[in-house]
């Protein structure tokens, strides 16, 4: 006699609140498994956060260093955007 026992792991559930308009649009697409879409998005975000943690784990930068870099990057992007905008108007 062969007996098989399947152990089913309990999977936690979460509840999401979405705006009515979004819910209406989701209902209009019954072919899409929305729970799978959300599961994939959550997994992707967690993966990104884990990568960020791994990158910053050994960092010697202080919070002030990060803020200074942030300012420099944003200033550079703004200059590039403004230059491109001026060229597109010419």
N, C-alpha and C positions, 0 to 999 in steps of 0.2 A: 504494500500500500504506500503510495506517494502522497504526501501532503504538502501543500504550498501555503505559506503564510505571507501575505503582503502587508507590509507596514506602511501605512499611509501617514505621511508627515503632515501635520496641521500647518496650513498656510494662513498667515494673518491676513485679515481684510482691512482695507482702509476705505473711508468714505470721503468723497470729494464734493464740494459745492461748486457749481458752475452757474454762470448767469443764464437766465431763461432763454435768451436769444441763441447762445451757444448750445444749450440743451436741445433746442428746436432743430438746429442745424445738424447736430449729432444724430437725432432721431430720424432725420431725412436720409441718413446713410446707414441703414440697418445691416448692410453687408460688411461693415467695418467692425472689427472686434476692438472696441474702444479700451477695454481693460488691457489688451495686449499693447496698444499704442502707448498707454500711460506707463505700463510696466517697462517698456523699452526706453521711454524718455527718462524715467527714474533711474534705471540702470546706467544709462549714458551719463546722467548728471553725477551719479555716485562715482563712476569711473573717472570723470573729469576732476572731481574733488580729490580723489585718491592720488591722481597724477600730480595735482597741485601740491598736495601734502608731501609727496615724495620729492618733488623739486625743491620745496622750501625747507625740508627737514633739516638739512645741514647748512642752510643759509646763515651767513654772518651779518646780513643786512638788518639794520634796526628799522623800526616803524618809521622813523624820520627819513631814513635812506629811501625807503619804499615810496613815501610821500613825495620826496624830491624827484625821484625817477618818474613818478606818475605825472607830476607837473611838467617835467621836461618833455615827456612823450606827448602829452596833450597839447602843449604849446607848439611842438613840431607838427603835429597833425593839423592844428588850426592854421598854421602858416601854409602848409601844403594845400589845404582846402581853399583858403582865400586866394592863393596864387592860381589854382585851377579855375576858380570862379571868375577871376579877372580875365583869364585867357579865353574862357568860353563866351564872355560878353564882348570881347574885342572883335 
